[in-house]
Amino acid sequence: MSGAKIGVDLDWAVDEDMPPGPYPRDSRFVFRRVPELVTDEATRGRPGRVLDVACGLGGQMALLRERGWESWGLDASWPLAHHCQQRFEGEAPLVCATAESLPFRDSSFDRIVCQGSLDHFPRPHAFMQEIARVLRPDGRAVIGISNFDSLSCRLGGALFALSERWGRPVYHGRSYWDIPSNHTFRGTYRGLIGLGAPGLQLVACRGISLLWLFNRWTRLAEALPAPLAWSALTMLDQIAYRLPSLADLVVSVWRPNRRS
């Protein structure tokens, strides 16, 4: 396999970070909203060539293709790359390689997207440098990660600590505000915007969702009438969009630094 390195997680599965469904409303909202916002940010302007790094099962690639973009996929996992190859029946080029060593020439892509995978990479700074190299001068990179400094994580962690102090029984598995074992660093808003390589400049940073997985809000959203619940989720998402430091997920947009 091209570019494989020691420490790369090639056995990652979705249910390691998020257990299988059925999912409550707040989770369904997030799962719809994330690829929607990434697609919107990535497809601004005239269609061109886009690379989906850590493309997984190909859902993001499919959305980009629907917008008329020439979509390429890259994943370090051969089974996932092979799955995408079969899904798109050879109509979308697929490459099996690591993100820190992209097997492409300089200035090869108009867009690069990476959703929910940056904090799995052993050398995220190296990936950011590769983005700067592979993007065309007027290109954009769209990178999204979970924010473990979100309002939800802060509230959940604080209530957990209080419950322990009061001696109440608590769940002893991995809590949602703790990073999974297959993450290589703690993904946060500040950490993400601080990752920019010398050749990249931050253009924008957007937030998605507030209070996702916070138990009290999840239960309330389930109990509310459906129209009211979806309206509340949408309102919180609009607030998160403008306050990415508190949002559950963060989507950042980068461009090559012209001074470089």
N, C-alpha and C positions, 0 to 999 in steps of 0.2 A: 504494500500500500504506500502510495506516495506521501512523503512528509511525516510519517508517523514518528512520534517522539515519546520517550519514557514519561509517564505521568499523565498522558492524555486519556481521558475517560471515554473509551470506545464502547462501553456497555450501558451507557446512559439510557434510561427509559423514562417516559413522561410520568408514570405513576410513582417514581422516586421523589419527585417534587410535589406532585398533586395526585392524591388517590383517585381511583376511577369513580365515575359517577354512580348514581344520578347527582347532579350538582344543584345547589340552591340558586336563587335568582341572582345574587350578587356575583357568584362565580360565572354564571352564564353570561351576564352582562360584560364582565371583564374579558372572557374568552372571545366574545364577538368584537368588542371595542378595540382590543390591542391590534390585531391584524388590520382592522379597518383604518386606524390612525396611521400605522406604519405605511400602509399602501397609499393613503392620501398624501403623506409627506414625501414618499419616494417617487410618486408619479406626477409631481408638479412639473409643468413644462412639456415640451414635445417628447414623445416616446423615443426611447433609445435602448441601450443594452444595460441590463441590471443583473448583478450577481447577488444571490441569496446565500450568505455564509452560514453554515450550520443549518441547512435547509430542512433537515428532519424528514417529515412525511410529505413535504411539498405543498402544504396548505397556503403558505405565503406566496410561493412561486405561482400557484394557480391564480391568485388574486391579481398579481402583477401582470400575468399573461392576459387576463381579462381586460386590463386597461390598455392593451396593445403594445406592451413592452417585450422586448426579446429577453427572456428570462434564462439565466444560467444558475445552476445549483452546485454547491460545494458542501461536502460533509466528510468528517474524519471517519465516520462509521461506514464500512462497506455495505452492510445490510440496508442502512437507510438510503445511501446513494443508489443502491440497486433498486430499492422500492420506488424511488422517484423516477428512475430510468424507465421502469415498467409502467408507472402511472402516466407518464407523459408520452409513452410509446416512441421514444427517440426524438420527439419534437423539441425538447429542451435539453441542451447539453448539461451533463452531470459529471462532476469531478470528485474523486475521492482524495482528499488532502487535508492538511491541518491549516487552520486560519492564520497561524503565525508565519506561514511560508506559502503564500498564494502563488500557484504555478501559472502566472500570467505576466505578460509584458507590461511595461510601464504604460499608464494612460489607456487602459483597455476598456474601462467601463464608465458609463454615464452615472450610474447609481450603484451603491453597495448597501445592502440591508443585512442586519443581523439582529434578530429578535429573540430575546430570552436565553442567549447562549454565552454572551461575553464573560459572565462570571463562572463559566465552566472552563475557560481557556487557561492553560498554565502560564502563558505570557501575554496578558492582554495588551501591554504596551507595544509588544512586537506586532500584534495584529493591527493596532492603530497606525503604526509606521507603514505597514503593508497597504493599508487603506490609502494613505497619502501617496504612495507610489503608484497604485493601480488605478486610482481615479483620474479621469480626464480633468484638465484645468478648470473647467466650469461644472464639474460633477458634484454630487452630494452623497454623503453617507448617512444612513438612518439607523441608529442603534437604540434598542430598547432593552431595559432590564427591570427586574423587580427592585423596589426600594425598601430595604430593611430598616430604614430610618423613617418610614411613613408614620402618619398619625395613627393608623391602625396598629402597627407594630409597637409603637410607644405605649398606647393605651393597653394593649394586650399584655405586654411585658410588665407594666406597672401593676395591673390588677392581679397578675400571676404572683408577683412578689408580695403583694398584700395578702393574698390568700394563704401563701406559705407562712407568712408572719403570724396570721391569725390561727394557724394550725388546721385549716380546712383541707380536706382531701383534694388533690389536684391531679390532672393528667400528667404522667411522667414520660410520655413519648416526646418526639421532637415537636416543639411548638412552632407555629407558623412564623414567629418573629426571629427564630434561630435559623441560620443558614443551613441548608442540607450538607451532608458530608461530601457530596460530589461537586460542591462549589469551591473555587480556588481563592475567592476573596469575598468580603461582605459587600454586596452591591448596594450602593446608596446614590442619591442625587449628587452629593458633593464628590463622591468617588468617581462617578461617571464623568462629570464635567472636568475633573482633574486629570483624566487619562489622555487628553489630547496630545498627540505627538507634535514635534516641532513643525511638521508639515501640514497640520490641520488647524482649522479655526472653527470654533463653535458658532453656529448660526442661530439655533433656537433650541429650546428645551421645553417639552410639553409633559403634562401629567395626565395620568389615567386613573380615575376612580378614587374615592375616599372610603375608608372604613371596611374595605374588603377583608373578609375572614374574621373581623371583630365579632365575636359570638353574639353579643347583644343586638348589634345591627343586623346580622344575618338572620336571626330569629324574627326580628321585627319586620324585615323585608319579606319574609315568608308569610307572616301573619296578615300583612296589609292586603287589601284588594289589589289585584294585579295591575290595573291602570295606575293606581296611586303609587305602588311600589316601583314600577318602571319610571314614573315621573321623578320620584325621589332619587333613584339611581342616576338618572340623566342629569339632574340638578347637581348632585355631588360630583359627577364627572366634569361638569362645566367649571366648578370651583377648582377641582384638581388640575384641570388643563392650565390654569393660570398660576397655580401654586405647586409646581412639580416637587419641591422639597418635602411636601407633606403627602404627596400622591402615593398610591399603592404601586404604580409602575411609572417609569420615566422613559420618554422617547426623545432622543437627542438627534439633532441634524448638524452635520459637519461639512465643511468644504475645504479644498486644498488651500493652504496659505499662499497667497500670491507673492508674498515676500520671499518664499522659499523657491 
